[in-house]
Amino acid sequence: MTTDRTDVDHLVVAVDGPSGTGKSSTARGVARALGLRYLDTGAMYRAMTWALLQRGVDVSDPSAVAAESPTVELGSGTDPDRPVITADGTDVSQPIRGPDVTQAVSAVSAVPEVRAQLLAMQRRLIGAGGIVVEGRDIGAVVAPDAAVKVFLTAATDARARRRSSQDGGVTANLGLTAADLARRDRLDSGRAASPFAQAADAVVLDTTDLTLDEAVEAVVVLARRALAPDRAGPVREPGGNEAH
């Protein structure tokens, strides 16, 4: 099935879900498959956290974070093959994945002033569309009018394995990784500003038993259905089950 490039260039695909569900890899794969830009909003919050830690800000103090965050200059690339993220002119794509940032990012993300600042930046980057955006509140808050909204889920052990692998961990750390994932979910779901939540009209995709290619294809089919609903059949997950 072919689609009009003009329609694709205005498409917004929102990919939400907790850590370890394959969100980033899936979103980047979808962007490549459809020739779209890609935005990792989680990396933006991590970059802000990294910058504040570098400046010696007490990230457990919301007032201190709110006062300092407007002075941090963030930059986010939208190339799915090289999604560079910068803070104050420094490429922080690697250091923002460190344990110090991981431990602190939920506290920084909970500050309303930070969320407002980054929300405005995210919407500027989304612009007229032509982009796959991933995070924890894209379909519900950042881009509520997105044509495609997907919420990825996965079993706890699968999430822990994926996160541990991404962080260079080993099997012995799976218990700690699972506990940290649960901690972040609890903090992000309970924050007052834009709590982590599934958009009511999002399609839920369980990636526990899916390969990356299968997850990408499932979202691509959803996107094609949104672009040409009269020519697309029901979206089915690998194995024959209809997505819902």
LINZINOR-V791470 format. One record per helix or strand of 3 or more residues. SS is the DSSP state (a for helix, b for strand). FROM is the first residue (numbers start at 0). LEN is the number of residues. If there is no record, write none. Layout:
<<SS | FROM | LEN> <SS | FROM | LEN>>
//
This chain:
<<a | 4 | 4> <b | 11 | 6> <a | 22 | 12> <b | 36 | 4> <a | 40 | 14> <a | 61 | 8> <b | 73 | 3> <b | 84 | 3> <a | 94 | 3> <a | 98 | 11> <a | 111 | 15> <b | 130 | 5> <a | 137 | 5> <b | 147 | 6> <a | 155 | 11> <a | 170 | 20> <b | 202 | 4> <a | 211 | 16> <a | 228 | 3>>
//
